[in-house]
Amino acid sequence: MNFILDTGSGGISLDSTTVLAMKIPITPSERTIKGIGGVRKVSFLYDATLHLPGVDVQNLDFHVNDYELLSFSYGLHIDGIIGYSFLSRYIVQINYDKQIINVLTKGDIVYPKGGYLLNPIFTTLPIQSLQIKDNRKLVQNFYFDTGAGLNFLLSEEYATDSVVLRKKKKKPVFTQAEGMGGKMTMRLTTLKEVRIGPYRFRNVPTLFFKDENNVTNYPYLGGLIGNDLLRRFNVTLNYQKREIHIIPNTHFRDLFDYAYSGLSIYYIDEKIEVDDVVPNSPADKAGFKKGDVILSVNNDFSNNIQAYKNVIQSSLQKIRFLILRDGSPEVITMKTVSIL
């Protein structure tokens, strides 16, 4: 089974199709969960055990949610999300260099040398104070969210009230993003600087969204910092001590992706399909249409959605697609643009 390790989740959950396929008995409830994209009523699997390599985690209450969009986006079935219910019981070390996760019992720990110790506010979710700068320099609280596949996200309400953004010469671009409750259209731009502890990142790609359900708890929080930025550190999560230790890893100086295509693709029924094309975007001008099936990208016929996304995220590149439309193959060439 495939789970996402998510500090932005206040519990632990299972995918509804996994529950159905495995005939897992669940109990309906009147409880709701709130996330980017909407609010949903959920059922529960009570008092269950999660079996991980080397450790069994007992007495867990899994809520059930629909993660179909996440599965389509990642190109593999997502069976659930591991959040606070698990993370609060252990010390958890995420090593992005070695792509391993160490799960330690609670207690005293000596953190690796050369890093920095954060002291977030802990509810069920860690909340970290960050310094951001664009039009002006501001300090604000943000969710520390390893489950968000983005660098930085702000609510439009916060951006407007704080006047954080400079007036850009370029027109804002719009893109589609996936949230827990479904798809959302978001505005994409860059922030001049984001600082976490002593570490500074410049020209950070940032999404802005209308937070109609107040997921970010504005004005208390401005948004969230996501895994595209957090993966640049090896991270130790210590909920008991209310500490998070970060140390730069080999990805620390990786270039950010500034490419903009306006093309949204999903892996559905073993095919990579175009789900959305933003009007007047490079994808729209190239001639893409919803429902096109992508057979290859730059002569790569691997049908690997992550590999294709990596190519599409290369700025100022001419990309050659072989697609299938209404049963006939076609070649489309698209040139991405930069949001800088």
Steps between C-alpha positions, in 0.01 A plus 500: 500500500612854424463770765597867498684619812323825572568746782206695360254224599339511842437126514552191284286385209419241237390539141136413435580276202757309710236447768256372239750271325623347827150479651612690811206552741445871569258699714313806366529820702386861501857630527647710223855573389610823338774547244596703198226434250209437735335347807395134512307275736702188583455147627746324735689178552544486877771338711708362213869414473742636241781258415825665394839334452622440856210661686128442554302811589189402695174666603467728200176655379519546122258736333407416140541744214510495120859532374429422136639835384824442689534157338442650156758771569775271636443220252464236774218409734502699824351281775507756776668782686706467818474809720483612862359173641825328401751787515408597857598155634862495381804699400498485120806573287454566127821457301437628148859421395465128571121494451441329832291576807624405847238446769638536854343462842445819698783622721815705495671537165818664376422678174751497211761772512482789258124542496247725668237429764155644436248539780164503325163543664340154511126449482442180309697671223840670537482875443827675422582870497666606174636822361388585148589795281373635171339846508584513870656285771253309719508234771200268507398150613464222243414131507806273468354259245699207361189374322467804274673454165592867458751753630285765658131584513325817620134587529383786280353662812839510667674624187247781456487615861875482558590657163783247486527488121679746278317617191634267237563607144380162380133410512417235762474146367246246615541128549300206630595335827363203693376529857345255742153602387565521127649724233558871537620778275788690658713798411871429447783750554823535698595649836829688518610315816385236748704442815464199730730527802833629364443355151393729217346411166464759227242528223282225645212375280183573697134413453215724611147369552162617619463334838120479507501244784771682699727196505795728576326655803563854379592745652682269746679324213600618155517163323744210493853401410504180295718205416662638185685734735519275809661215304814717486559405863528174690235539768449364851144531633483493881140567600558408866767771541316736262810519283588460134866475404601582143839460333574586135547197277625441146178651357545829686626689195273331246357752256134586537262419216389823337346342192139572420302294251134523605477126438350266759551125452383193693572127489160338443440136405868455410488799263635850547219737414468877470247606762514877472644765270515856635372752241775703327770285661788343304306172496192674360703678231668170408158345437449260791144397582343333802494123446818481290703191586877559520695214343849649527689812606822576313501140370463358852235225473534387864144606594653633825299803609768627739764488226268689265424763764872554556546578130199733493646689798809602299481872424535639147521157342336379181335170588377250243191295588348208319133488592194294416187700421177332389698188416754677276861582590616862480823686576481817711791730581476725805742760637474562872545850641654619825301660782804708606 
